[in-house]
């Protein structure tokens, strides 16, 4: 009877011990390196918690937030490699390229990249090969849809300014897609390239001398860091603008259409979980977004003197009054 009692106590004691995420060695603390400026890290961390991970218990997270600048990008990537993280998570194409230069062995999960094939991040979407996998934002592929939405609310649209970062490899294909879509719609595209924060003011002043009818832009990390300035400039010049991310619309921009960023970061956490349990990046297909959202700010539309057609409002996933 005493032996049975001890066995029961032992079983109950084990039941109260916090379990590691399935497949992880009990007591092991995995190190995850995050590289790049992004507002998506909180959805990523929450997804990890939902999968059974807890910072300080079975994972440790090392942050290197580049704040959109390129100056210390490669240095930050090298630092994370020296820390011997188990997985590197990179936001956007430039950060992923920096991580790839820093290591060919540590698994890399890329999030919200541009075209991973044209920028040589992976060998193929189905079988990435190497040490990189993750997901793409499909930014360039949606260029035509964004231009068409602008054309629908601005019937007299003829000239569109395109804000992009020529230093971001994925933006080259985006620029090409914008030009191709513009030709189909009979529009002219004005290139506004901004590589560094100190170029914004002069580039935008030059842009306004050519009097574009609207502005459309990418989701470059450095540009995201200055979203309030961009939105304010467009508002003061009464310039309708189309964005990729709804954060711009929440800040006062007119409208956005694109993949849901939070979903991409949550999916990245799933891939990190699989890799920590033994999966190889080479065998995990690159995921493409399946959910897209159209967000419209009616307050901004009113300030610009625009009436959004009911057909467009009916397509909106979110309307900000």
C-alpha positions as a printed Julia matrix, in Angstrom:
321×3 Matrix{Float64}:
   0.0    0.0     0.0
   2.87   2.35    0.82
   4.41   1.71   -2.62
   1.07   2.44   -4.31
   0.75   5.68   -2.34
   4.24   6.78   -3.36
   3.47   5.98   -7.0
   0.31   8.1    -6.88
   2.24  11.01   -5.36
   4.92  10.69   -8.06
   2.34  10.67  -10.86
   0.59  13.73   -9.44
   3.9   15.54   -9.04
   4.82  14.88  -12.67
   1.41  16.09  -13.81
   2.1   19.45  -12.2
   5.44  19.96  -13.98
   5.03  22.4   -16.93
   5.36  20.51  -20.19
   7.78  21.61  -22.88
   6.39  22.26  -26.34
   5.82  18.86  -28.01
   9.01  17.49  -29.48
  11.33  19.74  -27.47
  13.76  18.25  -25.02
  12.53  18.91  -21.46
  14.5   21.69  -19.85
  15.98  22.9   -23.14
  15.82  26.62  -23.82
  15.83  27.36  -27.55
  17.2   30.7   -28.74
  15.32  32.61  -31.43
  16.87  35.61  -33.15
  14.58  38.34  -34.54
  16.08  40.6   -37.19
  14.39  43.71  -38.57
  12.05  46.53  -37.68
   8.43  45.41  -37.66
   5.16  45.91  -35.83
   4.51  42.21  -36.39
   6.67  40.81  -33.61
   3.85  40.87  -31.05
   1.55  38.61  -33.16
   4.61  36.37  -33.66
   5.28  36.16  -29.9
   1.61  35.54  -29.15
   1.52  32.7   -31.68
   4.56  31.16  -29.98
   2.76  31.36  -26.63
  -0.28  29.68  -28.18
   2.04  26.87  -29.32
   3.27  26.29  -25.78
   6.4   28.43  -25.67
   7.21  30.86  -22.87
  10.13  33.28  -22.76
  12.41  32.44  -19.87
  11.11  28.87  -19.63
  11.67  27.08  -22.93
  12.68  29.89  -25.32
  14.87  32.98  -25.22
  14.41  35.7   -27.83
  17.27  37.89  -29.04
  16.19  41.12  -30.73
  18.11  43.1   -33.32
  15.73  45.81  -34.51
  17.22  47.55  -37.54
  14.6   50.31  -37.55
  14.45  50.16  -41.32
  18.01  51.4   -41.87
  20.68  49.49  -43.76
  23.72  50.81  -41.88
  24.08  48.08  -39.28
  22.0   45.39  -40.93
  24.84  42.95  -41.64
  26.43  43.63  -38.27
  23.17  42.77  -36.49
  22.82  39.54  -38.49
  26.4   38.55  -37.63
  25.77  39.25  -33.94
  22.8   36.87  -33.88
  24.86  34.17  -35.59
  27.63  34.59  -33.0
  25.01  34.11  -30.27
  24.34  30.67  -31.81
  20.58  31.11  -32.04
  18.64  28.0   -33.05
  16.46  29.88  -35.56
  16.69  33.3   -37.21
  13.44  35.1   -38.08
  13.81  37.94  -40.57
  11.28  40.63  -41.54
  11.47  41.6   -45.21
  13.89  40.94  -48.05
  16.95  43.03  -46.99
  17.02  41.44  -43.53
  16.7   37.97  -45.03
  19.55  38.65  -47.44
  21.73  39.88  -44.56
  20.97  36.74  -42.55
  21.8   34.53  -45.55
  25.19  36.21  -45.88
  25.84  35.64  -42.18
  25.01  31.92  -42.09
  24.35  28.96  -44.35
  23.61  26.55  -41.49
  21.27  28.24  -38.98
  17.63  27.89  -40.12
  16.11  31.17  -41.34
  12.36  31.84  -41.35
  11.63  34.86  -43.56
   8.45  36.89  -43.05
   6.66  39.25  -45.41
   9.32  39.19  -48.14
   8.84  40.34  -51.71
   9.45  37.86  -54.54
  11.71  35.19  -52.94
  12.47  33.61  -56.32
  13.55  36.71  -58.22
  15.65  37.83  -55.27
  17.24  34.36  -54.98
  16.17  33.77  -51.39
  15.02  30.22  -52.23
  15.47  27.76  -55.08
  11.73  27.12  -55.4
   8.57  27.79  -53.41
   7.69  24.1   -53.05
  11.17  22.97  -52.0
  13.21  25.99  -50.9
  16.5   24.11  -50.47
  19.23  25.55  -48.29
  18.49  26.97  -44.85
  15.72  29.47  -45.72
  11.93  29.18  -45.8
   8.97  31.26  -44.6
   6.41  33.38  -46.4
   5.97  36.18  -48.92
   3.73  39.27  -48.89
   2.96  39.13  -52.65
   3.54  42.87  -52.86
   4.37  43.17  -56.54
   1.7   40.7   -57.65
  -1.04  42.95  -56.26
   0.19  46.11  -58.01
  -2.5   45.94  -60.67
  -5.28  45.51  -58.12
  -4.1   48.58  -56.16
  -3.9   50.73  -59.29
  -7.36  49.58  -60.38
  -8.81  50.52  -56.98
  -7.27  53.99  -57.28
  -8.65  54.34  -60.79
 -12.11  53.36  -59.54
 -12.22  56.19  -57.0
 -10.35  58.69  -59.21
 -11.92  58.43  -62.7
  -9.64  61.18  -64.07
  -6.47  59.52  -62.75
  -3.63  59.8   -65.27
  -0.34  60.13  -63.34
   0.66  58.06  -60.3
   3.76  58.58  -58.16
   5.33  55.31  -56.98
   7.32  55.47  -53.73
   9.86  52.64  -53.47
  13.31  51.84  -52.16
  15.78  51.04  -54.99
  18.13  49.5   -52.37
  15.5   46.83  -51.61
  15.98  44.02  -54.14
  12.32  42.97  -54.06
  11.2   46.46  -55.11
  12.73  46.13  -58.56
  10.12  43.56  -59.57
   7.46  45.66  -57.82
   8.41  48.69  -59.93
   8.23  46.57  -63.08
   4.78  45.25  -62.11
   3.52  48.78  -61.41
   4.72  49.96  -64.82
   3.11  46.99  -66.6
  -0.22  47.48  -64.79
  -0.13  51.22  -65.48
   0.28  50.65  -69.22
  -2.83  48.46  -69.25
  -4.82  51.18  -67.44
  -3.39  53.99  -69.57
  -1.54  55.6   -66.64
   1.89  57.21  -66.34
   4.16  56.22  -63.44
   6.45  58.69  -61.73
   9.33  56.99  -59.89
  10.06  58.29  -56.37
  13.04  56.38  -55.01
  13.96  56.89  -51.34
  16.85  54.83  -49.96
  17.55  56.73  -46.72
  15.41  58.85  -44.36
  17.26  62.05  -45.26
  16.05  61.69  -48.87
  12.33  61.89  -48.1
  11.83  65.65  -48.13
  13.74  66.42  -51.32
  12.22  63.42  -53.13
   8.67  64.39  -52.17
   9.14  68.05  -53.06
  10.47  67.0   -56.47
   7.52  64.61  -56.83
   5.0   67.41  -56.26
   6.59  69.61  -58.93
   5.39  67.01  -61.45
   1.89  67.12  -59.91
   0.86  63.45  -59.64
  -2.83  62.66  -59.22
  -2.16  60.0   -56.58
   0.56  58.19  -54.65
   1.12  54.44  -54.35
   3.89  52.82  -52.31
   5.51  49.6   -51.17
   5.81  48.19  -47.65
   9.53  48.88  -47.24
  10.66  48.7   -43.59
  12.47  52.04  -43.7
   9.4   53.7   -45.19
   7.19  52.1   -42.54
   9.31  53.71  -39.86
   8.34  57.12  -41.3
   4.7   56.37  -42.05
   3.38  59.3   -39.98
   5.52  61.74  -41.99
   4.41  60.22  -45.32
   0.71  60.26  -44.4
   0.96  63.84  -43.13
   2.71  65.01  -46.3
   0.02  63.41  -48.5
  -2.75  64.98  -46.39
  -1.29  68.49  -46.55
  -0.87  68.24  -50.34
  -4.36  66.72  -50.72
  -2.77  63.74  -52.45
  -4.86  60.52  -52.46
  -2.64  57.59  -51.55
  -2.85  53.79  -51.76
  -0.79  51.73  -49.3
  -0.01  48.05  -48.78
  -0.51  48.04  -45.02
  -3.55  49.1   -43.04
  -1.32  50.81  -40.41
  -1.02  53.71  -42.84
  -4.79  54.02  -43.1
  -5.16  53.87  -39.33
  -2.65  56.75  -39.19
  -4.78  58.79  -41.6
  -3.97  57.42  -45.06
  -6.76  57.01  -47.6
  -6.78  53.29  -48.37
  -4.75  50.09  -48.35
  -4.93  46.7   -49.98
  -2.68  43.77  -49.19
  -1.94  40.65  -47.22
  -2.73  40.69  -43.51
   0.64  41.23  -41.84
  -0.33  39.73  -38.5
  -1.26  36.46  -40.24
   2.17  36.25  -41.88
   3.92  36.68  -38.54
   1.68  34.12  -36.87
   2.47  31.63  -39.65
   6.19  32.31  -39.13
   5.81  31.18  -35.52
   4.33  27.88  -36.77
   7.43  27.35  -38.93
   9.73  28.16  -36.02
   7.88  25.55  -33.97
   8.3   22.93  -36.7
  12.02  23.66  -37.03
  12.61  23.48  -33.29
  10.94  20.05  -33.41
  13.34  18.85  -36.1
  11.95  19.95  -39.47
  14.41  21.2   -42.1
  13.81  24.59  -43.82
  14.63  22.98  -47.17
  11.55  20.76  -46.81
   9.07  23.44  -45.69
   7.33  25.13  -48.67
   7.34  28.92  -48.82
   3.82  30.05  -47.95
   1.89  32.65  -49.91
  -0.88  34.69  -48.29
  -4.48  33.64  -48.83
  -6.15  36.49  -46.94
  -6.13  40.08  -48.21
  -7.84  43.13  -46.81
  -9.1   46.4   -48.25
  -9.2   49.19  -45.67
 -10.67  52.65  -46.37
 -10.54  55.79  -44.25
 -13.75  57.73  -44.96
 -12.65  60.67  -42.82
  -9.61  61.1   -45.05
 -11.73  60.67  -48.18
 -14.01  63.48  -47.01
 -11.02  65.75  -46.28
  -9.8   65.11  -49.84
 -13.23  65.86  -51.28
 -13.63  62.29  -52.54
 -16.77  60.19  -52.68
 -15.93  56.51  -52.49
 -18.24  54.52  -54.83
 -20.6   52.17  -53.06
 -19.2   49.29  -55.11
 -15.77  49.89  -53.53
 -17.18  50.35  -50.03
 -18.95  47.04  -50.45
 -15.61  45.33  -51.06
 -13.96  46.87  -47.98
 -12.99  44.6   -45.09
 -12.73  47.58  -42.75
 -14.01  51.15  -42.99
 -12.56  53.78  -40.69
 -15.11  56.54  -40.05
